Amino acid sequence: MKNRRKYWAISLLAVVMAATTACSGFGGMTGKTRQSAPVPQTPPSAPGTPGALSGPNVNMLNTDEGRIPIVQLDGKSYISAQKLAELLEYQTDWNAAAGKLRMGDNSAEFELTGGSNQAVKEGNNVALPDVPKVAEGALHIPVDALPDLFREDISYELRNGEVALHPSPGTINRAAINEPSETEGQADELSFGDDPADPFKTPSTPAGSAPPFADEAEAVSAIPADYGDAIPVLKNIDMNKLISTAERYMGVKYLFGADPYAKSGKFDCSTFSQYVYGKQGISLPRTARAQARQGVWVSRKMLRKGDLMFFYVPGRFKSNKTVGHVGIYMGNNKMIHSSPAPDNGVQISNINKAYWKKTFLTAKRVGT
């Protein structure tokens, strides 16, 4: 009888240990990274392009969630900024010497520095409740700073020592950018259209002779609240000259977070529009989101040459309501912009495609 009891006690202990081991890969991460089952990774893209980030410690709960382990640094909760960027499919620029990380879609919307509670979001300074920290050669973001930085970008919850990201509903597949142009005549409610009263529709229009909006009442009443509610005085510039200036930089390479062109010889999407407009005496902010808050709202059906066009960049775990890319409208369903895809650099794209029509957010007129 004694041997039988010993046998059952040993068996029970083995069952408990097995159950504990089986659960350890899905929870209880408090300061240590645990190994979980291998997760299929997207093949790496070329450096500097969306989707180029990858790593073994960004885990997928299932097809509907992504998670990042919380680590403890000096008694406070942090997550890896790089791992967050991976899930959001953001591009990054890491300056190890300065402990500075910039991240965003096609424009560097966020800038964080290890040891400083002063961050930059969309060109504005943000005071964080705790300082980011550099650990093991990488930047870590305080968990309690996530709302201040990413409130508009992600939906998440804290669970079992992890940050669990929820998917963004309605986002489209990034591969749609390669879809062919629609057949002529098959327009729909998402199609773009030119304003027939555009004074720069033909090069012969004298500069500075632009009339007011074709339907100014519509333009004023339909301004989305998220992109400013003031009607500024627009500066008269020659939009054909602006487009010609932009075309001179065709093929200049794209670089995420690019320094000014005179220094870097490259553009990202927002430094390109900033540079081109600067040549015409109009000063634009540095980031795409900040530029989207300038000027006057324009209907997608009443576009004019030189209008700024803003789009979201698709991603499984980020909002499809926040600006991620900016380009300059050229007329006739063409846009000139600096982008890492489908080519790398300043390029002209036909926006009469499902990708551009579905990811379009707003257009703004900053000159007339």
VEXDREN-2710 file (C-alpha; in Angstrom, 1 decimal):
% VEXDREN-2710
k/r/px/py/pz
1/MET/0.0/0.0/0.0
2/LYS/2.8/2.4/0.9
3/ASN/4.5/1.8/-2.5
4/ARG/1.2/2.4/-4.3
5/ARG/0.7/5.8/-2.5
6/LYS/4.3/6.8/-3.5
7/TYR/3.5/5.8/-7.1
8/TRP/0.4/7.9/-7.3
9/ALA/2.1/10.9/-5.6
10/ILE/4.9/10.8/-8.2
11/SER/2.4/10.5/-11.0
12/LEU/0.4/13.5/-9.7
13/LEU/3.6/15.6/-9.5
14/ALA/4.5/14.8/-13.1
15/VAL/1.0/15.9/-14.3
16/VAL/1.3/19.2/-12.5
17/MET/4.7/19.9/-13.9
18/ALA/3.6/19.1/-17.4
19/ALA/0.6/21.4/-17.2
20/THR/2.8/24.3/-15.9
21/THR/5.3/23.8/-18.7
22/ALA/2.6/23.8/-21.3
23/CYS/1.2/27.1/-20.2
24/SER/4.4/29.0/-19.8
25/GLY/4.7/30.0/-23.4
26/PHE/1.5/32.0/-23.4
27/GLY/1.6/34.1/-20.2
28/GLY/3.3/35.1/-17.0
29/MET/6.1/37.1/-18.7
30/THR/7.2/39.6/-16.1
31/GLY/10.6/40.9/-17.1
32/LYS/11.9/37.9/-19.0
33/THR/11.4/36.9/-22.6
34/ARG/10.1/33.4/-22.9
35/GLN/10.4/31.1/-26.0
36/SER/7.1/30.4/-27.7
37/ALA/6.3/28.2/-30.6
38/PRO/8.0/29.4/-33.9
39/VAL/6.0/32.0/-35.8
40/PRO/6.1/32.3/-39.5
41/GLN/7.9/35.5/-40.4
42/THR/7.3/37.7/-43.5
43/PRO/10.4/37.5/-45.8
44/PRO/12.6/40.5/-45.2
45/SER/12.2/43.4/-47.6
46/ALA/15.0/45.6/-48.8
47/PRO/16.3/47.9/-46.1
48/GLY/14.3/51.1/-45.6
49/THR/11.1/49.7/-47.1
50/PRO/7.8/48.8/-45.3
51/GLY/7.9/45.3/-43.9
52/ALA/11.7/45.1/-43.6
53/LEU/11.5/44.8/-39.8
54/SER/11.4/41.3/-38.4
55/GLY/12.3/39.6/-35.1
56/PRO/11.7/36.4/-33.1
57/ASN/10.2/38.1/-30.0
58/VAL/7.1/39.6/-31.5
59/ASN/4.6/36.9/-31.0
60/MET/1.2/36.3/-32.7
61/LEU/-1.5/35.0/-30.4
62/ASN/-3.5/34.2/-33.5
63/THR/-4.4/35.8/-36.8
64/ASP/-6.3/38.5/-34.8
65/GLU/-3.8/39.7/-32.2
66/GLY/-0.2/40.5/-31.8
67/ARG/1.7/40.8/-28.5
68/ILE/4.9/42.3/-27.1
69/PRO/6.4/41.1/-23.8
70/ILE/6.6/43.6/-21.0
71/VAL/10.0/43.9/-19.4
72/GLN/10.9/45.4/-16.0
73/LEU/13.6/48.2/-16.0
74/ASP/14.4/49.9/-12.7
75/GLY/11.1/48.6/-11.3
76/LYS/8.9/50.0/-14.1
77/SER/7.2/48.4/-17.1
78/TYR/8.5/48.8/-20.6
79/ILE/8.2/47.3/-24.0
80/SER/10.7/47.2/-26.9
81/ALA/10.1/50.1/-29.3
82/GLN/11.6/48.1/-32.1
83/LYS/9.2/45.2/-31.5
84/LEU/6.3/47.7/-31.5
85/ALA/7.5/49.1/-34.8
86/GLU/7.6/45.6/-36.2
87/LEU/3.9/44.9/-35.4
88/LEU/2.8/48.3/-36.7
89/GLU/5.0/47.8/-39.8
90/TYR/6.6/51.2/-39.2
91/GLN/10.0/52.1/-40.5
92/THR/12.6/53.1/-38.0
93/ASP/15.8/55.2/-37.8
94/TRP/17.9/54.3/-34.8
95/ASN/20.8/56.5/-33.7
96/ALA/22.6/54.3/-31.2
97/ALA/25.2/57.0/-30.2
98/ALA/22.4/59.5/-29.3
99/GLY/20.0/56.8/-28.1
100/LYS/17.4/58.3/-30.4
101/LEU/14.7/56.4/-32.4
102/ARG/12.5/57.8/-35.1
103/MET/9.5/55.8/-36.3
104/GLY/6.5/56.1/-38.6
105/ASP/5.1/55.1/-42.0
106/ASN/6.7/57.0/-44.9
107/SER/7.4/60.0/-42.6
108/ALA/9.1/60.1/-39.2
109/GLU/6.1/61.0/-37.0
110/PHE/7.6/59.9/-33.7
111/GLU/10.9/60.6/-32.1
112/LEU/12.0/59.3/-28.7
113/THR/15.3/59.6/-26.9
114/GLY/16.6/57.4/-24.1
115/GLY/16.8/59.2/-20.8
116/SER/14.5/62.1/-21.9
117/ASN/10.9/62.4/-21.2
118/GLN/10.5/64.9/-24.1
119/ALA/9.3/63.1/-27.2
120/VAL/8.2/64.5/-30.6
121/LYS/4.9/63.4/-32.1
122/GLU/3.8/64.7/-35.4
123/GLY/6.1/67.6/-35.1
124/ASN/4.9/68.6/-31.6
125/ASN/6.7/68.1/-28.3
126/VAL/5.1/65.7/-25.9
127/ALA/6.1/65.3/-22.2
128/LEU/6.0/61.6/-21.2
129/PRO/5.2/60.3/-17.7
130/ASP/8.4/58.3/-17.6
131/VAL/11.6/58.4/-19.7
132/PRO/12.4/55.8/-22.4
133/LYS/15.4/53.7/-21.6
134/VAL/18.1/52.1/-23.7
135/ALA/18.7/48.5/-22.6
136/GLU/20.8/45.9/-24.5
137/GLY/21.4/48.4/-27.3
138/ALA/17.7/49.1/-28.0
139/LEU/15.2/51.7/-26.9
140/HIS/12.3/50.7/-24.6
141/ILE/9.1/52.7/-24.2
142/PRO/7.4/53.1/-20.8
143/VAL/4.0/51.2/-20.9
144/ASP/2.3/54.2/-19.3
145/ALA/3.5/56.5/-22.1
146/LEU/1.7/54.4/-24.8
147/PRO/-1.5/56.5/-24.6
148/ASP/0.3/59.8/-25.0
149/LEU/2.2/58.6/-28.0
150/PHE/-0.1/56.1/-29.8
151/ARG/-3.6/56.8/-28.7
152/GLU/-4.7/57.5/-32.3
153/ASP/-2.7/54.7/-33.8
154/ILE/-3.3/51.4/-31.9
155/SER/-5.9/49.6/-29.9
156/TYR/-4.3/47.4/-27.1
157/GLU/-4.7/45.9/-23.7
158/LEU/-2.3/44.8/-20.9
159/ARG/-2.6/41.1/-20.3
160/ASN/-0.4/38.5/-18.5
161/GLY/2.7/40.6/-18.6
162/GLU/2.2/41.6/-22.3
163/VAL/0.9/44.3/-24.5
164/ALA/-1.7/42.7/-26.8
165/LEU/-2.5/44.7/-29.9
166/HIS/-5.9/44.4/-31.6
167/PRO/-6.2/44.5/-35.4
168/SER/-7.4/47.5/-37.3
169/PRO/-10.7/46.8/-39.0
170/GLY/-11.1/47.6/-42.7
171/THR/-7.5/47.9/-43.7
172/ILE/-6.6/46.7/-47.2
173/ASN/-3.9/44.5/-48.3
174/ARG/-0.6/46.3/-49.1
175/ALA/-0.2/44.2/-52.2
176/ALA/-3.1/46.1/-53.8
177/ILE/-0.6/48.8/-54.8
178/ASN/0.3/46.5/-57.8
179/GLU/-3.2/46.3/-59.1
180/PRO/-3.6/47.5/-62.7
181/SER/-5.4/50.8/-63.5
182/GLU/-9.1/50.6/-63.9
183/THR/-10.7/50.4/-67.3
184/GLU/-11.5/53.8/-68.7
185/GLY/-15.0/54.9/-68.0
186/GLN/-15.5/52.6/-65.0
187/ALA/-15.6/55.3/-62.3
188/ASP/-17.0/54.8/-58.9
189/GLU/-17.7/56.8/-55.7
190/LEU/-14.0/56.6/-54.7
191/SER/-12.7/57.9/-58.0
192/PHE/-10.8/61.2/-58.1
193/GLY/-11.8/64.1/-60.3
194/ASP/-10.3/67.4/-61.5
195/ASP/-11.8/70.7/-60.8
196/PRO/-12.8/72.1/-64.2
197/ALA/-12.2/75.6/-62.9
198/ASP/-8.5/74.9/-62.1
199/PRO/-6.7/77.9/-63.4
200/PHE/-3.6/75.9/-63.9
201/LYS/-5.2/73.1/-66.0
202/THR/-3.3/74.4/-69.0
203/PRO/0.2/75.9/-68.8
204/SER/-1.0/79.1/-70.5
205/THR/-2.9/80.3/-67.5
206/PRO/-1.2/83.4/-66.0
207/ALA/0.3/82.8/-62.5
208/GLY/-1.7/84.5/-59.7
209/SER/-5.0/84.6/-61.6
210/ALA/-6.6/81.8/-59.7
211/PRO/-10.3/82.3/-59.0
212/PRO/-11.9/81.2/-55.7
213/PHE/-13.3/77.7/-55.2
214/ALA/-15.8/76.5/-57.7
215/ASP/-18.1/75.7/-54.8
216/GLU/-16.6/77.5/-51.8
217/ALA/-19.7/76.7/-49.6
218/GLU/-19.1/73.0/-50.1
219/ALA/-15.4/73.3/-49.4
220/VAL/-16.0/75.1/-46.1
221/SER/-18.8/73.0/-44.8
222/ALA/-17.2/69.6/-45.5
223/ILE/-13.8/70.1/-43.8
224/PRO/-13.2/67.1/-41.6
225/ALA/-12.8/68.1/-37.9
226/ASP/-9.5/66.1/-37.5
227/TYR/-7.7/68.3/-40.0
228/GLY/-8.3/71.8/-38.8
229/ASP/-11.3/74.1/-38.9
230/ALA/-9.8/77.4/-40.0
231/ILE/-9.8/78.8/-43.5
232/PRO/-6.3/80.3/-44.0
233/VAL/-5.4/82.9/-46.6
234/LEU/-3.8/81.0/-49.4
235/LYS/-0.8/82.4/-51.2
236/ASN/-0.9/82.7/-55.0
237/ILE/1.8/80.7/-56.6
238/ASP/2.3/79.2/-60.1
239/MET/1.3/75.6/-59.7
240/ASN/2.7/74.6/-63.1
241/LYS/6.1/75.9/-62.0
242/LEU/5.7/74.0/-58.7
243/ILE/5.0/70.7/-60.6
244/SER/8.0/71.4/-62.9
245/THR/10.2/71.9/-59.9
246/ALA/9.0/68.6/-58.4
247/GLU/9.7/66.7/-61.7
248/ARG/13.3/67.9/-61.6
249/TYR/13.9/65.5/-58.7
250/MET/12.5/62.4/-60.4
251/GLY/14.5/59.4/-59.3
252/VAL/16.0/61.0/-56.2
253/LYS/16.1/58.1/-53.7
254/TYR/13.7/57.8/-50.7
255/LEU/15.2/57.7/-47.2
256/PHE/13.0/57.4/-44.1
257/GLY/13.6/60.3/-41.8
258/ALA/15.8/62.0/-44.4
259/ASP/17.7/65.1/-43.3
260/PRO/17.2/68.2/-45.5
261/TYR/17.9/67.5/-49.1
262/ALA/21.0/69.8/-49.2
263/LYS/22.6/67.6/-46.5
264/SER/21.2/64.1/-47.3
265/GLY/20.5/64.2/-51.1
266/LYS/17.4/62.2/-50.4
267/PHE/13.7/62.7/-49.4
268/ASP/11.1/60.9/-47.5
269/CYS/7.5/61.7/-48.5
270/SER/7.0/64.8/-46.3
271/THR/10.5/66.4/-46.8
272/PHE/9.8/66.2/-50.6
273/SER/6.5/68.1/-50.4
274/GLN/8.1/70.5/-47.9
275/TYR/11.1/71.1/-50.1
276/VAL/9.1/71.6/-53.3
277/TYR/6.6/74.0/-51.7
278/GLY/9.5/75.8/-50.0
279/LYS/10.9/76.6/-53.4
280/GLN/7.7/78.5/-54.0
281/GLY/7.8/80.4/-50.8
282/ILE/5.4/78.3/-48.8
283/SER/6.6/76.8/-45.5
284/LEU/5.2/73.4/-44.6
285/PRO/5.8/71.4/-41.4
286/ARG/8.2/68.5/-41.4
287/THR/5.8/65.5/-41.1
288/ALA/3.0/64.3/-43.2
289/ARG/0.4/64.4/-40.4
290/ALA/1.4/68.0/-39.5
291/GLN/1.1/69.0/-43.2
292/ALA/-2.4/67.4/-43.3
293/ARG/-3.5/70.1/-40.8
294/GLN/-2.5/73.0/-43.0
295/GLY/-4.5/74.7/-45.8
296/VAL/-8.1/74.2/-46.9
297/TRP/-9.9/70.9/-47.3
298/VAL/-10.6/69.8/-50.9
299/SER/-13.1/67.2/-52.2
300/ARG/-11.5/64.2/-54.0
301/LYS/-13.8/65.1/-56.9
302/MET/-12.5/68.7/-57.2
303/LEU/-8.7/68.4/-57.2
304/ARG/-6.4/71.0/-58.6
305/LYS/-2.7/70.9/-59.5
306/GLY/-0.6/71.3/-56.5
307/ASP/-3.1/70.0/-54.0
308/LEU/-1.5/67.8/-51.2
309/MET/-3.0/64.3/-51.0
310/PHE/-2.8/62.3/-47.8
311/PHE/-3.2/58.5/-47.4
312/TYR/-3.0/55.9/-44.7
313/VAL/-0.5/53.1/-45.1
314/PRO/-2.1/49.7/-44.5
315/GLY/-1.0/47.7/-41.5
316/ARG/-2.6/44.9/-39.5
317/PHE/-2.4/46.5/-36.1
318/LYS/-2.5/50.2/-36.8
319/SER/-5.3/52.6/-37.5
320/ASN/-6.5/53.2/-41.0
321/LYS/-7.5/56.8/-40.0
322/THR/-4.1/58.3/-39.5
323/VAL/-2.0/59.9/-42.2
324/GLY/1.0/57.9/-43.3
325/HIS/1.9/59.3/-46.7
326/VAL/1.7/62.6/-48.7
327/GLY/2.0/63.4/-52.4
328/ILE/1.4/66.3/-54.7
329/TYR/-1.4/66.2/-57.2
330/MET/-0.4/66.8/-60.9
331/GLY/-3.8/66.6/-62.5
332/ASN/-5.4/63.9/-64.7
333/ASN/-5.2/61.3/-61.9
334/LYS/-1.4/61.6/-61.5
335/MET/0.5/62.3/-58.3
336/ILE/4.2/63.0/-57.8
337/HIS/5.7/61.8/-54.5
338/SER/8.7/60.3/-52.7
339/SER/8.0/56.7/-51.6
340/PRO/9.8/53.4/-51.0
341/ALA/7.3/51.6/-53.2
342/PRO/6.4/50.5/-55.8
343/ASP/9.7/52.1/-56.9
344/ASN/12.2/53.7/-54.5
345/GLY/12.4/57.4/-54.8
346/VAL/10.6/60.4/-56.3
347/GLN/8.1/58.9/-58.8
348/ILE/4.8/59.6/-60.6
349/SER/1.9/57.3/-59.8
350/ASN/-1.5/56.8/-61.4
351/ILE/-3.9/57.2/-58.4
352/ASN/-6.8/55.7/-60.3
353/LYS/-6.0/52.4/-58.6
354/ALA/-7.8/50.5/-55.8
355/TYR/-4.8/51.0/-53.4
356/TRP/-4.8/54.8/-53.6
357/LYS/-8.6/55.2/-53.8
358/LYS/-9.2/53.1/-50.7
359/THR/-6.3/54.5/-48.6
360/PHE/-7.1/58.1/-49.4
361/LEU/-7.9/60.2/-46.3
362/THR/-8.0/63.9/-47.4
363/ALA/-6.7/66.5/-49.7
364/LYS/-5.6/70.0/-48.7
365/ARG/-4.9/73.1/-50.7
366/VAL/-2.1/75.3/-49.3
367/GLY/-1.6/77.5/-52.4
368/THR/-3.7/78.9/-55.2
END
